Amino acid sequence: MTNLKHKIQKLPKADLHNHLHLGGCIKLIKEEYSKSTINIPKYYDGLDGMINYIHNYINKIMLTSEDVIFFMEAAIKSSIADNVTYLEASVDLGLVKFFNNSIEKLIDVVYKLKTTYQSQIDFQPDIGINKDYLLDKVYLDGLACINSGLFNGIDLYGKELNRKLDGYVELFNIAKENKIKTKVHIGEFSDCKSIENAIILLNPEVIQHGIKAINSKKTMDMIINNNIQLNICPQSNLSLGSIKSITKHPVRKLYEHGIKITINTDDLLLFNSTITDQLADLIENELFSYEEIDTIRKNAFK
């Protein structure tokens, strides 16, 4: 580990964009599933390529409720190992199928994980909603999660292009009424108009990614005027082909425009880059000074 990485690793960090069952480091997964042929590619063929990789590799070993619990716990352990002291991570509603389709059982598992590690990390689970999940089930299970009082946020994700958001407006409103943070993945692959549409329809507190906002001053101003934070994941953007290189990442220009940004892992299992790795990369590639990165790190706790 370089001196810079060692220095950053010792600092407390927050990860605000993390998909829990995909958030464990590859080392822990390989130790548990020694017969698996899973290896992390440097690049995927876009979002579809990543989805295919999950189906062809991750889903071949994550077969039972015990597997799911292991994968989620691995994410928490990996965060602790990187000195992440505050973790907001989404628990995909689709995982309910591993628990006899009982959302109560899934909620209980998340509660036990939270309490087990509460002395080591402040784990705040989000309700993870893939747009491919049936809308009726989204509301049925999503409301159960909201009413449980366990969840800190709600996070809508999945394919961005040609996907309508209208059906989620009521759920986002209910989340806000219950003082639950609202997040939406948009603007990693889709254009500025899609970001603006998401803001108008869902009025989220947080946009996960949102990097295509760089192409429009109007969109960037809209983000600022609505007090929206961007939880950005540079290595994810690079591996999925949304950017061509870290040196070309728009995060610097978004920051200079006055947008609140944080740096996050997204899926450590898929992108193999910790918060420490990414903060160091941004400094080493001269996008930010150490002092600026330290400010960004601290802002993630606010």
Disulfide bonds with the S-S distance in Angstrom:
none
